[in-house]
Amino acid sequence: MKTISVKMPEDLIREIDELIKTGRFTSRSEVIRAAVRELLKSELYNLSYHKRWGSRGLGSL
């Protein structure tokens, strides 16, 4: 895995730390990786949808 450096507002870091306290995640890195995975999955799905359907959407079928 490659290491990157990211600057984040303090309030986001506090919220990340709250997730860790729940036991769902073990580290800030784990939380951020999960968030990035979900963002990429969502954005790539949307990109794929728009390439396929364009502005027509499913409503035009």
C-alpha positions in Angstrom: 0.0 0.0 0.0 1.2 3.5 -0.7 1.1 6.2 1.9 -0.4 9.6 1.1 -0.9 12.7 3.2 -4.3 14.4 3.5 -5.3 17.6 5.3 -8.7 17.5 6.9 -10.8 19.8 9.0 -10.7 19.1 12.7 -14.5 18.3 12.8 -14.1 15.5 10.2 -11.2 14.0 12.2 -13.3 14.1 15.4 -16.1 12.3 13.5 -13.7 9.7 12.2 -12.4 9.1 15.7 -16.0 8.6 16.8 -16.4 5.8 14.3 -13.2 4.2 15.6 -14.6 4.3 19.2 -17.6 2.3 18.0 -15.2 -0.6 17.2 -16.4 -0.7 13.5 -13.0 0.6 12.4 -9.6 0.2 13.9 -7.8 3.3 12.5 -8.3 6.6 10.7 -6.7 5.0 7.7 -9.3 2.2 7.6 -12.2 4.8 7.8 -10.7 6.9 5.0 -10.1 3.8 2.8 -13.7 2.7 3.3 -15.0 6.2 2.5 -12.9 6.5 -0.6 -14.0 3.0 -1.8 -17.7 4.0 -1.4 -17.2 7.3 -3.2 -15.4 5.6 -6.1 -18.1 2.9 -6.3 -20.8 5.6 -6.4 -19.1 7.9 -8.8 -18.0 5.2 -11.2 -21.6 3.8 -11.2 -23.0 7.3 -11.9 -20.4 7.8 -14.7 -21.3 4.4 -16.2 -25.0 5.2 -16.0 -24.7 8.5 -17.7 -22.5 7.1 -20.5 -25.1 4.4 -21.1 -28.3 6.5 -20.8 -27.1 10.1 -21.2 -29.8 12.6 -20.4 -32.6 10.2 -21.4 -32.5 8.3 -18.2 -34.6 5.2 -17.7 -37.8 7.2 -17.8 -37.6 7.4 -21.5 -37.8 3.6 -22.0 
